[in-house]
Amino acid sequence: MCVCIPTYQERDSLPRTLAGVLREVPDAHVLVIDDNSPDGTGELADQLAADDTRMHVLHRPGKQGLGPAYVAGFRWALEQGFPVIAQMDADGSHRPADLPRLIAALDDAGTDAVLGSRWVPGGAVRNWPRHRELLSRAANRYVRALLRLPLGDATGGFRAFRRRALETVELGSVQCQGYCFQIDVARQLCGRGLHVAEVPIVFVDRELGQSKMTGRIVREALVRVTGWWLASLRPARHRVRLPVAGVLPGRSV
C-alpha cells in the first residue's frame, strides 16, 4: 500500500509522522507531496527517503492547494500499481496508530473505501478550539442535508481506498483547492454506489506548525457544496436539433 501525505511547512512534524506510519504498517510505502515548502520540508523528505526505500517524494513547484496535491499523489500511486492507497496529514492530527484499523476495515468483503471519522460513536477530537469543532460539525450537517451523503464525517482527511475505488473518481474533474476536496471525493464514491465505511478516530490538534484553515477555504467549500446541490435539482433537459440541409434528424442530445 501507499500512504499519501501532502506537506507545506511541516518540517518539524514530518519525521515523527513518517516514523509512526512505518512503525505501525512496516510494509507500507509513503509518498510525501511537497509544495516547495520555504522551511525546507521537501529537502528533509529527500534526506529521509535516501535512507529508506519505502519513502518517496513528489516535488511540486509551489503552493497549489490540498486538492491538487492529493490528485497528484493519487495519480502517482495508481501509476505505481499500489492496490491500496491511503491519505493522511503530516501535522500529527491523524494518529498513525489508527492506520491499521482503517486498513483492517478495508479488508472487509465489499468495502471500497474507509473514512476515519471524528463524528461517529467512538470518534473524538482533542485540544481543538470550540469554534473549530462547531465549524466542522456544522459543515458536515450541511453536507448531509444538501448532498444526502450517508456519512458522519465527509470532511475528514484520514482515509484508505482500494485501487478500484480511486479509479472510479474523476480526478481530472476535481477543482477544489482546499478541504472541500474531501467532500468531492466522498460524494463521487457514494454517487457511484461504492461501499464506503467509517471507522472512529481521535483527531488531535496539531502541536507544531500552523493550521492551513482559512476563511477562503471555508467559503470555497460552502460555494462548491451549494453548487453541487443546485446542479442535482436541475431536471435533465433534452434538446432536439432542427434538420439541416442534407442531414436527417438525429437523436435528442
Backbone as CSV, one residue per row, in Angstrom:
resi,resn,N_x,N_y,N_z,CA_x,CA_y,CA_z,C_x,C_y,C_z
1,MET,0.831,-1.191,0.000,0.000,0.000,0.000,0.868,1.244,0.000
2,CYS,0.242,2.363,-0.345,0.943,3.647,-0.369,0.145,4.666,0.439
3,VAL,0.813,5.382,1.328,0.192,6.428,2.131,0.636,7.781,1.577
4,CYS,-0.323,8.565,1.089,-0.028,9.882,0.517,-0.129,10.951,1.599
5,ILE,0.935,11.741,1.733,0.987,12.772,2.775,1.397,14.098,2.135
6,PRO,0.452,15.023,1.944,0.814,16.330,1.391,1.467,17.201,2.466
7,THR,2.429,18.011,2.066,3.113,18.858,3.041,3.301,20.277,2.516
8,TYR,3.224,21.195,3.455,3.618,22.580,3.216,3.978,23.153,4.581
9,GLN,5.252,23.447,4.772,5.742,23.956,6.044,5.524,22.951,7.176
10,GLU,5.963,21.713,6.989,5.765,20.673,8.004,7.093,20.028,8.402
11,ARG,8.161,20.787,8.339,9.498,20.232,8.613,9.586,19.649,10.029
12,ASP,8.988,20.302,11.000,9.122,19.854,12.393,8.320,18.589,12.681
13,SER,7.151,18.467,12.056,6.279,17.336,12.383,6.461,16.130,11.466
14,LEU,7.005,16.333,10.267,7.070,15.255,9.289,7.856,14.033,9.760
15,PRO,9.050,14.177,10.337,9.798,12.977,10.737,9.011,12.089,11.703
16,ARG,8.318,12.700,12.641,7.537,11.928,13.609,6.403,11.178,12.916
17,THR,5.744,11.848,11.980,4.632,11.209,11.272,5.118,10.041,10.424
18,LEU,6.191,10.249,9.687,6.730,9.182,8.835,7.174,7.981,9.675
19,ALA,7.850,8.252,10.770,8.308,7.166,11.633,7.121,6.394,12.194
20,GLY,6.060,7.122,12.551,4.879,6.467,13.095,4.189,5.577,12.082
21,VAL,4.061,6.060,10.851,3.409,5.270,9.803,4.183,3.990,9.534
22,LEU,5.497,4.093,9.387,6.306,2.917,9.058,6.452,1.980,10.257
23,ARG,6.264,2.493,11.441,6.259,1.622,12.625,4.965,0.822,12.701
24,GLU,3.840,1.491,12.422,2.536,0.838,12.542,2.244,-0.083,11.362
25,VAL,2.717,0.295,10.171,2.495,-0.514,8.963,3.835,-0.680,8.252
26,PRO,4.658,-1.601,8.710,6.028,-1.712,8.197,6.140,-1.988,6.699
27,ASP,5.121,-2.622,6.116,5.221,-2.930,4.689,4.646,-1.831,3.803
28,ALA,4.267,-0.702,4.398,3.709,0.406,3.621,4.809,1.214,2.948
29,HIS,4.443,1.870,1.849,5.277,2.897,1.244,4.613,4.236,1.529
30,VAL,5.419,5.277,1.618,4.909,6.610,1.918,5.336,7.573,0.828
31,LEU,4.375,8.334,0.326,4.677,9.369,-0.668,4.430,10.736,-0.050
32,VAL,5.468,11.540,0.054,5.346,12.922,0.517,5.178,13.809,-0.711
33,ILE,4.102,14.599,-0.724,3.849,15.528,-1.835,4.095,16.936,-1.295
34,ASP,5.226,17.499,-1.618,5.598,18.791,-1.042,5.455,19.917,-2.054
35,ASP,4.828,21.010,-1.613,4.584,22.171,-2.474,5.669,23.236,-2.315
36,ASN,6.926,22.804,-2.437,8.055,23.736,-2.372,8.033,24.545,-1.075
37,SER,7.927,23.833,0.046,7.847,24.487,1.355,9.066,25.363,1.614
38,PRO,8.866,26.609,1.976,10.004,27.501,2.256,10.849,27.055,3.441
39,ASP,10.277,26.242,4.349,11.037,25.823,5.522,11.920,24.602,5.262
40,GLY,11.931,24.124,4.020,12.803,23.006,3.687,12.202,21.635,3.936
41,THR,10.887,21.555,4.042,10.242,20.255,4.261,10.596,19.275,3.141
42,GLY,10.568,19.751,1.903,10.866,18.881,0.779,12.282,18.335,0.815
43,GLU,13.236,19.191,1.171,14.626,18.747,1.244,14.815,17.722,2.354
44,LEU,14.132,17.947,3.488,14.204,16.984,4.578,13.604,15.644,4.155
45,ALA,12.482,15.695,3.443,11.863,14.461,2.956,12.815,13.700,2.033
46,ASP,13.551,14.428,1.182,14.533,13.788,0.307,15.616,13.076,1.124
47,GLN,16.067,13.720,2.190,17.102,13.120,3.037,16.600,11.844,3.693
48,LEU,15.365,11.867,4.180,14.791,10.682,4.818,14.576,9.562,3.798
49,ALA,14.141,9.942,2.589,13.898,8.949,1.546,15.193,8.293,1.078
50,ALA,16.288,9.025,1.162,17.576,8.475,0.723,18.014,7.307,1.591
51,ASP,17.491,7.254,2.818,17.875,6.193,3.754,16.832,5.091,3.882
52,ASP,15.720,5.208,3.156,14.655,4.214,3.297,13.922,4.077,1.965
53,THR,13.989,2.915,1.367,13.381,2.706,0.047,11.855,2.729,0.096
54,ARG,11.288,2.725,1.285,9.827,2.791,1.398,9.312,4.224,1.292
55,MET,10.208,5.199,1.310,9.819,6.605,1.265,10.054,7.177,-0.125
56,HIS,9.118,8.005,-0.561,9.195,8.634,-1.880,8.761,10.093,-1.730
57,VAL,9.252,10.934,-2.618,8.941,12.362,-2.539,8.535,12.877,-3.911
58,LEU,7.448,13.597,-3.944,6.976,14.245,-5.163,7.022,15.750,-4.932
59,HIS,7.879,16.434,-5.695,8.036,17.878,-5.532,7.142,18.615,-6.529
60,ARG,6.438,19.621,-6.034,5.634,20.474,-6.910,6.188,21.897,-6.824
61,PRO,5.984,22.706,-7.862,6.688,23.993,-7.958,6.263,25.043,-6.949
62,GLY,5.100,24.913,-6.344,4.651,25.921,-5.398,3.361,25.500,-4.736
63,LYS,2.887,26.333,-3.817,1.670,26.016,-3.080,0.463,26.139,-4.003
64,GLN,-0.160,24.999,-4.307,-1.288,24.961,-5.233,-2.563,24.439,-4.600
65,GLY,-2.517,24.128,-3.313,-3.715,23.692,-2.628,-3.694,22.220,-2.281
66,LEU,-4.500,21.860,-1.285,-4.551,20.487,-0.809,-5.128,19.537,-1.849
67,GLY,-6.207,19.960,-2.511,-6.845,19.101,-3.504,-5.903,18.683,-4.614
68,PRO,-5.261,19.637,-5.307,-4.317,19.262,-6.360,-3.158,18.410,-5.855
69,ALA,-2.739,18.617,-4.604,-1.652,17.796,-4.057,-2.092,16.340,-3.947
70,TYR,-3.291,16.116,-3.443,-3.785,14.747,-3.336,-4.004,14.115,-4.713
71,VAL,-4.518,14.897,-5.659,-4.714,14.370,-7.007,-3.378,13.897,-7.575
72,ALA,-2.337,14.707,-7.413,-1.008,14.328,-7.908,-0.513,13.067,-7.212
73,GLY,-0.731,12.994,-5.898,-0.291,11.825,-5.153,-1.046,10.565,-5.543
74,PHE,-2.363,10.677,-5.687,-3.161,9.514,-6.086,-2.747,9.008,-7.462
75,ARG,-2.539,9.939,-8.378,-2.140,9.528,-9.725,-0.802,8.798,-9.699
76,TRP,0.132,9.296,-8.922,1.432,8.640,-8.812,1.266,7.232,-8.258
77,ALA,0.496,7.097,-7.187,0.311,5.791,-6.555,-0.398,4.812,-7.487
78,LEU,-1.372,5.304,-8.245,-2.066,4.438,-9.206,-1.118,3.990,-10.312
79,GLU,-0.284,4.908,-10.772,0.683,4.557,-11.823,1.690,3.511,-11.342
80,GLN,1.994,3.550,-10.043,2.947,2.586,-9.487,2.307,1.233,-9.207
81,GLY,0.979,1.148,-9.325,0.294,-0.131,-9.178,-0.067,-0.540,-7.768
82,PHE,-0.074,0.378,-6.812,-0.423,0.008,-5.438,-1.889,-0.408,-5.349
83,PRO,-2.202,-1.528,-4.694,-3.591,-1.986,-4.596,-4.410,-1.226,-3.561
84,VAL,-3.737,-0.638,-2.570,-4.400,0.144,-1.527,-3.677,1.479,-1.409
85,ILE,-4.457,2.558,-1.342,-3.889,3.904,-1.248,-4.572,4.625,-0.097
86,ALA,-3.775,5.191,0.792,-4.315,5.912,1.944,-3.862,7.363,1.896
87,GLN,-4.512,8.185,2.696,-4.134,9.590,2.798,-4.215,10.029,4.254
88,MET,-3.327,10.935,4.638,-3.357,11.481,5.994,-2.533,12.761,6.040
89,ASP,-2.720,13.522,7.108,-1.987,14.771,7.289,-0.615,14.496,7.899
90,ALA,0.279,15.456,7.717,1.637,15.317,8.239,1.812,15.951,9.604
91,ASP,0.795,16.690,10.078,0.979,17.533,11.260,0.748,16.830,12.588
92,GLY,0.469,15.520,12.570,0.249,14.789,13.811,-1.195,14.703,14.233
93,SER,-2.089,15.377,13.514,-3.503,15.335,13.890,-4.127,13.974,13.592
94,HIS,-3.585,13.276,12.598,-4.001,11.905,12.302,-2.980,10.965,12.922
95,ARG,-3.442,10.159,13.868,-2.525,9.289,14.598,-2.174,8.049,13.760
96,PRO,-0.892,7.799,13.516,-0.509,6.604,12.771,-1.042,5.320,13.386
97,ALA,-1.255,5.322,14.713,-1.764,4.126,15.384,-3.155,3.752,14.908
98,ASP,-3.889,4.702,14.325,-5.231,4.412,13.814,-5.206,3.825,12.405
99,LEU,-4.076,3.922,11.725,-3.999,3.478,10.338,-4.281,1.981,10.173
100,PRO,-3.740,1.108,11.037,-4.047,-0.323,10.870,-5.545,-0.624,10.965
101,ARG,-6.294,0.138,11.757,-7.733,-0.108,11.868,-8.454,0.271,10.577
102,LEU,-8.000,1.331,9.913,-8.585,1.691,8.620,-8.317,0.602,7.595
103,ILE,-7.096,0.092,7.599,-6.737,-0.946,6.640,-7.518,-2.224,6.918
104,ALA,-7.678,-2.570,8.203,-8.426,-3.774,8.563,-9.879,-3.658,8.111
105,ALA,-10.461,-2.467,8.260,-11.842,-2.267,7.818,-11.953,-2.376,6.308
106,LEU,-10.908,-1.989,5.609,-10.903,-2.073,4.149,-10.850,-3.528,3.688
107,ASP,-10.360,-4.422,4.548,-10.274,-5.835,4.196,-11.627,-6.529,4.231
108,ASP,-12.633,-5.888,4.838,-13.960,-6.494,4.858,-14.483,-6.640,3.431
109,ALA,-15.116,-7.737,3.162,-15.621,-8.005,1.814,-16.574,-6.913,1.370
110,GLY,-16.335,-6.401,0.185,-17.240,-5.413,-0.387,-16.957,-3.976,-0.019
111,THR,-16.009,-3.737,0.890,-15.695,-2.366,1.283,-14.720,-1.757,0.271
112,ASP,-15.095,-0.595,-0.264,-14.264,0.052,-1.282,-13.413,1.181,-0.707
113,ALA,-13.900,1.841,0.326,-13.166,2.956,0.932,-13.533,3.049,2.405
114,VAL,-12.587,3.505,3.210,-12.802,3.662,4.645,-12.421,5.082,5.043
115,LEU,-13.307,5.754,5.741,-13.051,7.109,6.202,-12.830,7.100,7.705
116,GLY,-11.768,7.717,8.160,-11.578,7.932,9.587,-12.508,9.050,10.028
117,SER,-13.397,8.751,10.965,-14.460,9.699,11.309,-14.360,10.199,12.742
118,ARG,-14.459,11.519,12.878,-14.489,12.151,14.199,-15.887,12.189,14.775
119,TRP,-16.907,12.076,13.915,-18.278,12.367,14.330,-19.201,11.168,14.279
120,VAL,-18.635,9.965,14.476,-19.444,8.761,14.685,-19.145,8.276,16.101
121,PRO,-20.010,7.427,16.673,-19.745,6.927,18.031,-18.350,6.337,18.158
122,GLY,-17.624,6.797,19.163,-16.247,6.366,19.367,-15.229,7.347,18.835
123,GLY,-15.645,8.240,17.947,-14.752,9.260,17.415,-14.704,10.475,18.331
124,ALA,-13.637,11.250,18.221,-13.496,12.414,19.105,-12.427,13.353,18.557
125,VAL,-12.392,14.543,19.113,-11.315,15.493,18.831,-10.687,15.901,20.161
126,ARG,-9.401,16.208,20.109,-8.691,16.636,21.316,-7.986,17.956,21.056
127,ASN,-8.051,18.817,22.049,-7.333,20.097,22.039,-7.757,21.016,20.898
128,TRP,-8.962,20.825,20.399,-9.456,21.669,19.326,-10.196,22.864,19.910
129,PRO,-9.990,24.062,19.361,-10.778,25.205,19.808,-12.267,24.945,19.568
130,ARG,-13.102,25.469,20.441,-14.533,25.211,20.336,-15.095,25.651,18.989
131,HIS,-14.607,26.786,18.468,-15.153,27.276,17.202,-14.805,26.347,16.040
132,ARG,-13.643,25.675,16.104,-13.287,24.736,15.043,-14.190,23.510,15.078
133,GLU,-14.483,23.029,16.282,-15.371,21.879,16.404,-16.767,22.211,15.890
134,LEU,-17.276,23.379,16.272,-18.602,23.784,15.809,-18.636,23.940,14.294
135,LEU,-17.560,24.494,13.732,-17.488,24.673,12.286,-17.513,23.323,11.571
136,SER,-16.739,22.363,12.063,-16.687,21.046,11.432,-18.024,20.326,11.537
137,ARG,-18.638,20.370,12.706,-19.935,19.707,12.873,-20.985,20.338,11.964
138,ALA,-20.987,21.661,11.912,-21.968,22.356,11.073,-21.738,22.049,9.599
139,ALA,-20.478,22.000,9.187,-20.161,21.706,7.789,-20.660,20.326,7.399
140,ASN,-20.476,19.357,8.271,-20.916,18.003,7.959,-22.436,17.890,7.950
141,ARG,-23.108,18.615,8.811,-24.576,18.621,8.752,-25.057,19.230,7.446
142,TYR,-24.400,20.289,7.019,-24.765,20.955,5.762,-24.572,20.006,4.582
143,VAL,-23.448,19.283,4.591,-23.162,18.337,3.510,-24.201,17.217,3.487
144,ARG,-24.522,16.672,4.662,-25.504,15.593,4.707,-26.877,16.068,4.238
145,ALA,-27.256,17.282,4.637,-28.575,17.795,4.289,-28.705,18.057,2.796
146,LEU,-27.679,18.646,2.186,-27.782,19.030,0.787,-27.421,17.897,-0.168
147,LEU,-26.376,17.167,0.138,-25.891,16.153,-0.797,-26.409,14.761,-0.478
148,ARG,-27.097,14.617,0.651,-27.664,13.325,1.044,-26.593,12.239,1.156
149,LEU,-25.444,12.608,1.679,-24.391,11.613,1.872,-24.614,10.890,3.201
150,PRO,-24.592,9.571,3.206,-24.832,8.807,4.436,-23.570,8.693,5.287
151,LEU,-22.924,9.821,5.562,-21.637,9.823,6.248,-21.668,10.752,7.448
152,GLY,-21.020,10.336,8.515,-20.921,11.207,9.682,-19.844,12.255,9.520
153,ASP,-18.802,11.930,8.748,-17.670,12.849,8.593,-17.176,12.814,7.151
154,ALA,-17.743,13.700,6.340,-17.377,13.764,4.924,-16.230,14.731,4.671
155,THR,-15.765,15.427,5.710,-14.728,16.442,5.520,-13.364,16.020,6.049
156,GLY,-13.285,14.870,6.696,-12.014,14.420,7.256,-11.038,13.983,6.183
157,GLY,-9.752,14.002,6.529,-8.716,13.682,5.546,-7.919,12.426,5.840
158,PHE,-8.409,11.578,6.758,-7.723,10.333,7.098,-8.518,9.196,6.463
159,ARG,-8.014,8.629,5.349,-8.805,7.702,4.553,-7.937,6.609,3.933
160,ALA,-8.613,5.524,3.549,-7.949,4.451,2.817,-8.890,3.972,1.715
161,PHE,-8.322,3.675,0.554,-9.110,3.295,-0.624,-8.550,2.037,-1.264
162,ARG,-9.440,1.226,-1.776,-8.999,0.202,-2.712,-8.688,0.892,-4.033
163,ARG,-7.791,0.318,-4.769,-7.401,0.898,-6.051,-8.615,1.140,-6.946
164,ARG,-9.505,0.158,-7.011,-10.664,0.268,-7.895,-11.565,1.438,-7.515
165,ALA,-11.580,1.798,-6.227,-12.413,2.926,-5.797,-11.873,4.241,-6.347
166,LEU,-10.563,4.445,-6.214,-9.974,5.688,-6.725,-10.047,5.760,-8.236
167,GLU,-10.021,4.606,-8.883,-10.096,4.609,-10.343,-11.470,5.054,-10.836
168,THR,-12.483,4.988,-9.976,-13.809,5.458,-10.372,-13.964,6.965,-10.198
169,VAL,-13.089,7.576,-9.403,-13.164,9.019,-9.149,-12.581,9.769,-10.340
170,GLU,-13.295,10.754,-10.821,-12.812,11.566,-11.931,-11.831,12.612,-11.392
171,LEU,-10.588,12.192,-11.218,-9.588,13.077,-10.622,-9.386,14.337,-11.454
172,GLY,-9.515,14.212,-12.764,-9.335,15.381,-13.614,-10.421,16.424,-13.452
173,SER,-11.571,16.013,-12.901,-12.685,16.960,-12.734,-12.647,17.671,-11.394
174,VAL,-11.761,17.241,-10.491,-11.698,17.842,-9.162,-11.093,19.230,-9.256
175,GLN,-11.851,20.225,-8.863,-11.393,21.608,-8.944,-11.170,22.232,-7.577
176,CYS,-11.501,21.512,-6.519,-11.370,22.058,-5.166,-9.902,22.252,-4.795
177,GLN,-9.590,23.397,-4.256,-8.236,23.677,-3.816,-8.016,23.271,-2.366
178,GLY,-9.037,23.433,-1.536,-8.895,23.184,-0.105,-9.576,21.918,0.365
179,TYR,-10.130,21.993,1.578,-10.671,20.806,2.221,-11.949,20.282,1.577
180,CYS,-12.596,21.055,0.725,-13.786,20.524,0.062,-13.417,19.422,-0.922
181,PHE,-12.111,19.243,-1.174,-11.665,18.090,-1.949,-12.151,16.799,-1.309
182,GLN,-12.112,16.752,0.034,-12.556,15.540,0.730,-14.035,15.276,0.461
183,ILE,-14.836,16.334,0.433,-16.267,16.187,0.172,-16.491,15.720,-1.256
184,ASP,-15.740,16.274,-2.185,-15.904,15.923,-3.594,-15.633,14.431,-3.809
185,VAL,-14.550,13.933,-3.239,-14.228,12.513,-3.391,-15.309,11.654,-2.742
186,ALA,-15.764,12.043,-1.556,-16.795,11.268,-0.858,-18.088,11.221,-1.656
187,ARG,-18.484,12.347,-2.238,-19.746,12.358,-2.989,-19.619,11.544,-4.277
188,GLN,-18.444,11.548,-4.896,-18.260,10.748,-6.093,-18.313,9.249,-5.765
189,LEU,-17.689,8.857,-4.667,-17.713,7.453,-4.272,-19.137,6.992,-3.974
190,CYS,-19.849,7.776,-3.171,-21.222,7.406,-2.817,-22.134,7.466,-4.042
191,GLY,-21.922,8.457,-4.893,-22.754,8.602,-6.076,-22.595,7.474,-7.064
192,ARG,-21.471,6.773,-7.002,-21.239,5.648,-7.902,-21.609,4.308,-7.269
193,GLY,-22.233,4.388,-6.095,-22.719,3.175,-5.450,-21.659,2.335,-4.776
194,LEU,-20.493,2.901,-4.506,-19.440,2.142,-3.837,-19.723,2.061,-2.340
195,HIS,-19.195,1.028,-1.716,-19.391,0.831,-0.279,-18.341,1.616,0.493
196,VAL,-18.788,2.644,1.200,-17.895,3.490,1.980,-18.187,3.270,3.457
197,ALA,-17.190,2.817,4.208,-17.346,2.573,5.635,-16.652,3.684,6.428
198,GLU,-17.050,3.825,7.696,-16.425,4.803,8.574,-15.894,4.109,9.823
199,VAL,-14.703,4.511,10.230,-14.068,3.987,11.431,-13.815,5.160,12.374
200,PRO,-14.225,5.059,13.640,-13.987,6.176,14.564,-12.501,6.407,14.815
201,ILE,-12.109,7.666,14.805,-10.721,8.036,15.113,-10.729,9.172,16.117
202,VAL,-9.598,9.370,16.751,-9.397,10.529,17.622,-8.509,11.512,16.875
203,PHE,-9.050,12.680,16.611,-8.319,13.728,15.896,-7.662,14.636,16.934
204,VAL,-6.353,14.765,16.840,-5.599,15.553,17.820,-5.099,16.834,17.156
205,ASP,-5.422,17.973,17.739,-4.989,19.228,17.138,-3.469,19.287,17.092
206,ARG,-2.962,19.844,16.033,-1.511,19.895,15.822,-0.807,20.578,16.988
207,GLU,0.401,20.076,17.300,1.249,20.668,18.319,2.325,21.550,17.708
208,LEU,2.655,21.282,16.439,3.718,22.015,15.754,3.179,22.648,14.488
209,GLY,3.722,23.808,14.106,3.298,24.467,12.882,1.976,25.194,13.037
210,GLN,1.465,25.674,11.914,0.229,26.457,11.929,-0.822,25.806,11.044
211,SER,-2.078,25.968,11.452,-3.192,25.410,10.693,-3.291,26.081,9.329
212,LYS,-3.693,25.291,8.323,-3.868,25.820,6.965,-5.309,26.281,6.719
213,MET,-6.188,26.120,7.715,-7.582,26.507,7.554,-7.709,28.027,7.483
214,THR,-8.386,28.519,6.449,-8.599,29.949,6.272,-10.052,30.205,5.893
215,GLY,-10.444,31.466,5.957,-11.793,31.828,5.546,-12.033,31.514,4.081
216,ARG,-11.011,31.643,3.271,-11.149,31.345,1.843,-11.485,29.877,1.624
217,ILE,-10.858,29.000,2.391,-11.121,27.568,2.262,-12.551,27.249,2.668
218,VAL,-13.022,27.886,3.730,-14.400,27.671,4.185,-15.386,28.150,3.129
219,ARG,-15.127,29.312,2.556,-16.031,29.854,1.532,-16.045,28.966,0.291
220,GLU,-14.879,28.443,-0.086,-14.828,27.562,-1.250,-15.714,26.341,-1.034
221,ALA,-15.619,25.745,0.150,-16.421,24.555,0.444,-17.907,24.889,0.412
222,LEU,-18.284,26.030,0.979,-19.687,26.428,1.001,-20.224,26.611,-0.419
223,VAL,-19.452,27.287,-1.254,-19.879,27.538,-2.628,-19.965,26.238,-3.415
224,ARG,-18.969,25.362,-3.267,-18.959,24.109,-4.028,-20.136,23.212,-3.632
225,VAL,-20.339,23.039,-2.347,-21.422,22.163,-1.886,-22.768,22.692,-2.342
226,THR,-22.960,23.987,-2.222,-24.216,24.583,-2.666,-24.392,24.404,-4.170
227,GLY,-23.302,24.566,-4.916,-23.375,24.387,-6.364,-23.717,22.964,-6.757
228,TRP,-23.122,21.975,-6.079,-23.448,20.575,-6.370,-24.918,20.285,-6.074
229,TRP,-25.407,20.867,-4.994,-26.814,20.660,-4.633,-27.732,21.266,-5.695
230,LEU,-27.444,22.485,-6.103,-28.273,23.132,-7.116,-28.238,22.356,-8.429
231,ALA,-27.065,21.844,-8.781,-26.951,21.063,-10.015,-27.803,19.801,-9.935
232,SER,-27.913,19.217,-8.731,-28.707,17.997,-8.584,-30.201,18.257,-8.714
233,LEU,-30.614,19.514,-8.567,-32.032,19.856,-8.651,-32.494,20.107,-10.079
234,ARG,-31.534,20.316,-10.971,-31.907,20.626,-12.348,-32.416,19.378,-13.059
235,PRO,-33.601,19.454,-13.662,-34.106,18.296,-14.398,-33.294,18.084,-15.665
236,ALA,-33.194,16.836,-16.069,-32.485,16.526,-17.323,-33.283,17.094,-18.485
237,ARG,-32.646,17.902,-19.279,-33.319,18.538,-20.410,-32.702,18.045,-21.716
238,HIS,-33.555,17.764,-22.666,-33.095,17.277,-23.961,-33.502,18.273,-25.031
239,ARG,-32.562,18.590,-25.835,-32.855,19.492,-26.950,-32.897,18.704,-28.250
240,VAL,-33.828,19.048,-29.116,-33.949,18.386,-30.415,-33.336,19.288,-31.466
241,ARG,-32.391,18.745,-32.210,-31.751,19.539,-33.253,-32.689,19.646,-34.459
242,LEU,-32.771,20.820,-35.011,-33.563,21.011,-36.216,-32.828,20.421,-37.408
243,PRO,-33.563,19.908,-38.387,-32.906,19.314,-39.563,-32.039,20.341,-40.281
244,VAL,-30.903,19.884,-40.734,-30.007,20.703,-41.517,-29.967,20.130,-42.916
245,ALA,-29.828,20.997,-43.906,-29.850,20.550,-45.297,-28.896,19.381,-45.498
246,GLY,-29.422,18.273,-46.054,-28.605,17.113,-46.344,-28.385,16.202,-45.156
247,VAL,-28.984,16.561,-43.969,-28.772,15.744,-42.765,-30.115,15.355,-42.211
248,LEU,-30.321,14.088,-41.914,-31.565,13.623,-41.327,-31.609,13.972,-39.856
249,PRO,-32.797,14.217,-39.317,-32.911,14.482,-37.888,-32.313,13.327,-37.082
250,GLY,-31.533,13.648,-36.104,-30.909,12.603,-35.286,-31.541,12.501,-33.910
251,ARG,-30.814,11.881,-33.006,-31.322,11.704,-31.635,-31.297,13.028,-30.895
252,SER,-32.141,13.109,-29.877,-32.081,14.264,-28.991,-30.777,14.204,-28.215
253,VAL,-30.241,15.387,-27.925,-28.980,15.418,-27.186,-29.139,16.314,-25.974
